[in-house]
Every structure is written in C-alpha cells, then in structure tokens.
Amino acid sequence: MTARLKIIIAMIIWGSLGIFARNIDMASSQIALLRGAIGTSFLILVLLVTKTNIDYKEIKSNLKFLLLSGFCISFNWILLFESYKYTDVSIAT
C-alpha cells in the first residue's frame, strides 16, 4: 500500500467521523467512551495477534503523562463530538 493511498484512507475515515457522530443519538461523552473502548479492543487484539509483550516498567515510569494525555484526548473528543451537533462538520473539524 502506497503512502498516498494511506493518506487518502485516513482522510476518508477522519472526514466521515463527523457525519456519523452527528447522526448518532448518543451524548458526546458516550460516543467518546465507545470510541476509546473500540480502539482499546482493537489494540489489544493487535498485541495478541502479533504476540507483542507490554513493557509495564516503561508504562509505570510514564504513568502520569499517559493519564494526562488520555484525559486531554478524551476531553478533546467530547468537545469535538459536541461541536458536530451544533455546527457544520467542516467548521467543527
């Protein structure tokens, strides 16, 4: 798969996000939680399939930054999905 095709696929996925979020009858926080749960499940599946070991020592040493970044991205998603409901997808993005 070429780099150009990967960028096009990423743009299609990102561009369609607002359309789906706008038409889902759920609170923005629920959509963000579901998105996080689906992403986590996918990453766990990838780790299991590739038989990759998790370095818990590295996670423990960076725990406060991981928690802070998780909080920030969650807050960002909630605000993004809420903005999709009040304005156009292009403006919200």
N, CA and C atoms as an extended XYZ file, in Angstrom:
279
Properties=species:S:1:pos:R:3:atomname:S:1:resname:S:1:resid:I:1 pbc="F F F"
N         0.857       -1.174        0.000 N   MET     1
C         0.000        0.000        0.000 CA  MET     1
C         0.905        1.239        0.000 C   MET     1
N         0.655        2.131       -0.920 N   THR     2
C         1.492        3.315       -1.036 CA  THR     2
C         1.127        4.340        0.031 C   THR     2
N         2.029        5.269        0.258 N   ALA     3
C         1.805        6.319        1.255 CA  ALA     3
C         0.619        7.195        0.856 C   ALA     3
N         0.481        7.453       -0.413 N   ARG     4
C        -0.627        8.288       -0.887 CA  ARG     4
C        -1.976        7.629       -0.600 C   ARG     4
N        -2.065        6.333       -0.822 N   LEU     5
C        -3.306        5.600       -0.550 CA  LEU     5
C        -3.620        5.602        0.946 C   LEU     5
N        -2.595        5.462        1.769 N   LYS     6
C        -2.806        5.509        3.220 CA  LYS     6
C        -3.346        6.870        3.662 C   LYS     6
N        -2.822        7.924        3.091 N   ILE     7
C        -3.304        9.271        3.425 CA  ILE     7
C        -4.744        9.454        2.967 C   ILE     7
N        -5.075        8.959        1.800 N   ILE     8
C        -6.447        9.072        1.298 CA  ILE     8
C        -7.412        8.310        2.199 C   ILE     8
N        -7.034        7.112        2.612 N   ILE     9
C        -7.888        6.319        3.510 CA  ILE     9
C        -8.065        7.035        4.841 C   ILE     9
N        -6.979        7.588        5.382 N   ALA    10
C        -7.062        8.324        6.651 CA  ALA    10
C        -7.970        9.545        6.515 C   ALA    10
N        -7.902       10.237        5.392 N   MET    11
C        -8.755       11.408        5.175 CA  MET    11
C       -10.228       11.007        5.065 C   MET    11
N       -10.504        9.906        4.424 N   ILE    12
C       -11.891        9.429        4.303 CA  ILE    12
C       -12.441        9.056        5.676 C   ILE    12
N       -11.632        8.351        6.466 N   ILE    13
C       -12.086        7.962        7.811 CA  ILE    13
C       -12.319        9.203        8.665 C   ILE    13
N       -11.356       10.121        8.684 N   TRP    14
C       -11.488       11.327        9.509 CA  TRP    14
C       -12.649       12.192        9.016 C   TRP    14
N       -12.811       12.308        7.713 N   GLY    15
C       -13.882       13.134        7.167 CA  GLY    15
C       -15.270       12.568        7.416 C   GLY    15
N       -15.382       11.256        7.489 N   SER    16
C       -16.697       10.655        7.723 CA  SER    16
C       -17.052       10.608        9.203 C   SER    16
N       -16.108       10.862       10.071 N   LEU    17
C       -16.354       10.815       11.510 CA  LEU    17
C       -17.464       11.769       11.936 C   LEU    17
N       -17.424       12.977       11.429 N   GLY    18
C       -18.432       13.972       11.797 CA  GLY    18
C       -19.825       13.604       11.328 C   GLY    18
N       -19.923       12.997       10.168 N   ILE    19
C       -21.224       12.594        9.639 CA  ILE    19
C       -21.855       11.546       10.541 C   ILE    19
N       -21.056       10.560       10.958 N   PHE    20
C       -21.574        9.530       11.847 CA  PHE    20
C       -21.894       10.090       13.226 C   PHE    20
N       -20.999       10.907       13.765 N   ALA    21
C       -21.200       11.453       15.115 CA  ALA    21
C       -22.429       12.362       15.159 C   ALA    21
N       -22.674       13.066       14.091 N   ARG    22
C       -23.817       13.976       14.055 CA  ARG    22
C       -25.152       13.215       14.029 C   ARG    22
N       -25.157       12.043       13.431 N   ASN    23
C       -26.399       11.290       13.277 CA  ASN    23
C       -26.602       10.213       14.345 C   ASN    23
N       -25.651       10.048       15.252 N   ILE    24
C       -25.809        9.084       16.340 CA  ILE    24
C       -26.549        9.764       17.479 C   ILE    24
N       -27.580        9.123       17.967 N   ASP    25
C       -28.383        9.702       19.043 CA  ASP    25
C       -27.816        9.270       20.401 C   ASP    25
N       -26.624        9.761       20.692 N   MET    26
C       -25.954        9.494       21.971 CA  MET    26
C       -25.289       10.784       22.433 C   MET    26
N       -25.022       10.861       23.738 N   ALA    27
C       -24.291       12.006       24.262 CA  ALA    27
C       -22.850       11.964       23.762 C   ALA    27
N       -22.232       13.121       23.673 N   SER    28
C       -20.862       13.201       23.177 CA  SER    28
C       -19.898       12.400       24.048 C   SER    28
N       -20.129       12.410       25.347 N   SER    29
C       -19.258       11.647       26.241 CA  SER    29
C       -19.407       10.140       26.004 C   SER    29
N       -20.606        9.690       25.681 N   GLN    30
C       -20.815        8.277       25.387 CA  GLN    30
C       -20.136        7.874       24.086 C   GLN    30
N       -20.188        8.740       23.091 N   ILE    31
C       -19.526        8.460       21.814 CA  ILE    31
C       -18.017        8.378       22.027 C   ILE    31
N       -17.465        9.309       22.812 N   ALA    32
C       -16.024        9.296       23.081 CA  ALA    32
C       -15.627        8.044       23.855 C   ALA    32
N       -16.439        7.637       24.818 N   LEU    33
C       -16.150        6.433       25.590 CA  LEU    33
C       -16.203        5.194       24.698 C   LEU    33
N       -17.203        5.112       23.848 N   LEU    34
C       -17.326        3.979       22.938 CA  LEU    34
C       -16.166        3.943       21.950 C   LEU    34
N       -15.771        5.101       21.467 N   ARG    35
C       -14.632        5.171       20.546 CA  ARG    35
C       -13.357        4.696       21.236 C   ARG    35
N       -13.166        5.110       22.482 N   GLY    36
C       -11.999        4.656       23.234 CA  GLY    36
C       -12.023        3.161       23.493 C   GLY    36
N       -13.212        2.625       23.796 N   ALA    37
C       -13.332        1.183       24.061 CA  ALA    37
C       -13.063        0.368       22.790 C   ALA    37
N       -13.563        0.833       21.665 N   ILE    38
C       -13.318        0.136       20.402 CA  ILE    38
C       -11.835        0.192       20.050 C   ILE    38
N       -11.215        1.357       20.225 N   GLY    39
C        -9.791        1.492       19.945 CA  GLY    39
C        -8.932        0.622       20.846 C   GLY    39
N        -9.278        0.577       22.130 N   THR    40
C        -8.543       -0.257       23.073 CA  THR    40
C        -8.680       -1.731       22.714 C   THR    40
N        -9.885       -2.151       22.377 N   SER    41
C       -10.108       -3.547       21.987 CA  SER    41
C        -9.297       -3.905       20.747 C   SER    41
N        -9.267       -3.011       19.784 N   PHE    42
C        -8.504       -3.251       18.564 CA  PHE    42
C        -7.011       -3.370       18.866 C   PHE    42
N        -6.492       -2.475       19.715 N   LEU    43
C        -5.069       -2.529       20.042 CA  LEU    43
C        -4.712       -3.791       20.820 C   LEU    43
N        -5.583       -4.217       21.729 N   ILE    44
C        -5.348       -5.463       22.456 CA  ILE    44
C        -5.341       -6.645       21.488 C   ILE    44
N        -6.253       -6.648       20.531 N   LEU    45
C        -6.293       -7.705       19.524 CA  LEU    45
C        -5.003       -7.733       18.697 C   LEU    45
N        -4.532       -6.560       18.301 N   VAL    46
C        -3.284       -6.484       17.535 CA  VAL    46
C        -2.115       -7.014       18.368 C   VAL    46
N        -2.068       -6.657       19.667 N   LEU    47
C        -0.998       -7.151       20.537 CA  LEU    47
C        -1.052       -8.671       20.673 C   LEU    47
N        -2.252       -9.217       20.769 N   LEU    48
C        -2.390      -10.659       20.883 CA  LEU    48
C        -2.000      -11.380       19.599 C   LEU    48
N        -2.399      -10.835       18.475 N   VAL    49
C        -2.100      -11.467       17.194 CA  VAL    49
C        -0.598      -11.406       16.900 C   VAL    49
N         0.021      -10.260       17.187 N   THR    50
C         1.453      -10.116       16.911 CA  THR    50
C         2.327      -10.668       18.035 C   THR    50
N         1.694      -11.096       19.126 N   LYS    51
C         2.404      -11.661       20.282 CA  LYS    51
C         3.464      -10.703       20.825 C   LYS    51
N         3.085       -9.424       20.906 N   THR    52
C         3.956       -8.391       21.431 CA  THR    52
C         3.781       -8.288       22.945 C   THR    52
N         4.893       -8.214       23.660 N   ASN    53
C         4.834       -8.069       25.114 CA  ASN    53
C         4.752       -6.598       25.497 C   ASN    53
N         4.001       -6.299       26.534 N   ILE    54
C         3.856       -4.940       27.035 CA  ILE    54
C         4.938       -4.705       28.083 C   ILE    54
N         5.642       -3.582       27.971 N   ASP    55
C         6.692       -3.225       28.919 CA  ASP    55
C         6.059       -2.430       30.066 C   ASP    55
N         5.642       -3.124       31.118 N   TYR    56
C         4.948       -2.486       32.234 CA  TYR    56
C         5.853       -1.532       33.003 C   TYR    56
N         7.150       -1.780       33.003 N   LYS    57
C         8.092       -0.888       33.680 CA  LYS    57
C         8.100        0.481       32.988 C   LYS    57
N         8.086        0.471       31.677 N   GLU    58
C         8.051        1.722       30.904 CA  GLU    58
C         6.730        2.455       31.120 C   GLU    58
N         5.643        1.722       31.166 N   ILE    59
C         4.336        2.338       31.414 CA  ILE    59
C         4.310        2.988       32.791 C   ILE    59
N         4.833        2.280       33.796 N   LYS    60
C         4.832        2.806       35.163 CA  LYS    60
C         5.666        4.081       35.266 C   LYS    60
N         6.786        4.144       34.552 N   SER    61
C         7.629        5.336       34.624 CA  SER    61
C         6.989        6.545       33.936 C   SER    61
N         6.073        6.328       33.020 N   ASN    62
C         5.401        7.422       32.305 CA  ASN    62
C         3.926        7.533       32.639 C   ASN    62
N         3.500        6.958       33.758 N   LEU    63
C         2.071        6.857       34.067 CA  LEU    63
C         1.380        8.207       34.154 C   LEU    63
N         1.996        9.195       34.801 N   LYS    64
C         1.306       10.485       34.938 CA  LYS    64
C         1.115       11.170       33.587 C   LYS    64
N         2.102       11.034       32.697 N   PHE    65
C         1.957       11.631       31.366 CA  PHE    65
C         0.926       10.875       30.528 C   PHE    65
N         0.872        9.565       30.684 N   LEU    66
C        -0.132        8.768       29.966 CA  LEU    66
C        -1.542        9.113       30.424 C   LEU    66
N        -1.725        9.254       31.742 N   LEU    67
C        -3.045        9.612       32.266 CA  LEU    67
C        -3.442       11.021       31.847 C   LEU    67
N        -2.492       11.957       31.896 N   LEU    68
C        -2.782       13.326       31.485 CA  LEU    68
C        -3.136       13.395       30.003 C   LEU    68
N        -2.375       12.706       29.164 N   SER    69
C        -2.673       12.729       27.724 CA  SER    69
C        -3.991       12.028       27.426 C   SER    69
N        -4.313       10.954       28.166 N   GLY    70
C        -5.600       10.288       27.993 CA  GLY    70
C        -6.760       11.191       28.360 C   GLY    70
N        -6.606       11.939       29.456 N   PHE    71
C        -7.645       12.890       29.858 CA  PHE    71
C        -7.815       13.972       28.802 C   PHE    71
N        -6.700       14.504       28.301 N   CYS    72
C        -6.767       15.584       27.310 CA  CYS    72
C        -7.428       15.121       26.009 C   CYS    72
N        -7.061       13.939       25.518 N   ILE    73
C        -7.654       13.469       24.259 CA  ILE    73
C        -9.136       13.134       24.449 C   ILE    73
N        -9.498       12.635       25.617 N   SER    74
C       -10.909       12.355       25.897 CA  SER    74
C       -11.719       13.642       25.921 C   SER    74
N       -11.186       14.649       26.586 N   PHE    75
C       -11.862       15.950       26.646 CA  PHE    75
C       -11.973       16.551       25.254 C   PHE    75
N       -10.927       16.396       24.448 N   ASN    76
C       -10.944       16.894       23.075 CA  ASN    76
C       -12.030       16.198       22.257 C   ASN    76
N       -12.136       14.874       22.375 N   TRP    77
C       -13.152       14.139       21.632 CA  TRP    77
C       -14.559       14.556       22.053 C   TRP    77
N       -14.774       14.718       23.341 N   ILE    78
C       -16.103       15.128       23.821 CA  ILE    78
C       -16.477       16.479       23.223 C   ILE    78
N       -15.560       17.431       23.259 N   LEU    79
C       -15.842       18.752       22.689 CA  LEU    79
C       -16.022       18.678       21.176 C   LEU    79
N       -15.231       17.847       20.503 N   LEU    80
C       -15.361       17.707       19.050 CA  LEU    80
C       -16.720       17.128       18.678 C   LEU    80
N       -17.132       16.053       19.348 N   PHE    81
C       -18.418       15.447       19.022 CA  PHE    81
C       -19.581       16.364       19.384 C   PHE    81
N       -19.426       17.147       20.426 N   GLU    82
C       -20.470       18.109       20.781 CA  GLU    82
C       -20.543       19.217       19.732 C   GLU    82
N       -19.401       19.644       19.219 N   SER    83
C       -19.404       20.701       18.204 CA  SER    83
C       -20.032       20.230       16.901 C   SER    83
N       -19.922       18.931       16.597 N   TYR    84
C       -20.568       18.401       15.395 CA  TYR    84
C       -22.084       18.582       15.455 C   TYR    84
N       -22.651       18.573       16.653 N   LYS    85
C       -24.105       18.685       16.789 CA  LYS    85
C       -24.599       20.116       16.653 C   LYS    85
N       -23.701       21.096       16.868 N   TYR    86
C       -24.119       22.493       16.854 CA  TYR    86
C       -23.715       23.258       15.606 C   TYR    86
N       -22.806       22.733       14.823 N   THR    87
C       -22.340       23.457       13.643 CA  THR    87
C       -22.031       22.464       12.519 C   THR    87
N       -21.617       23.005       11.400 N   ASP    88
C       -21.261       22.151       10.260 CA  ASP    88
C       -20.030       21.307       10.592 C   ASP    88
N       -19.915       20.189        9.919 N   VAL    89
C       -18.800       19.280       10.151 CA  VAL    89
C       -17.489       19.964        9.779 C   VAL    89
N       -17.465       20.710        8.681 N   SER    90
C       -16.222       21.362        8.252 CA  SER    90
C       -15.757       22.420        9.242 C   SER    90
N       -16.673       23.158        9.820 N   ILE    91
C       -16.315       24.182       10.809 CA  ILE    91
C       -15.884       23.531       12.113 C   ILE    91
N       -16.592       22.500       12.544 N   ALA    92
C       -16.260       21.830       13.797 CA  ALA    92
C       -14.890       21.173       13.723 C   ALA    92
N       -14.576       20.613       12.576 N   THR    93
C       -13.280       19.940       12.433 CA  THR    93
C       -12.162       20.942       12.408 C   THR    93
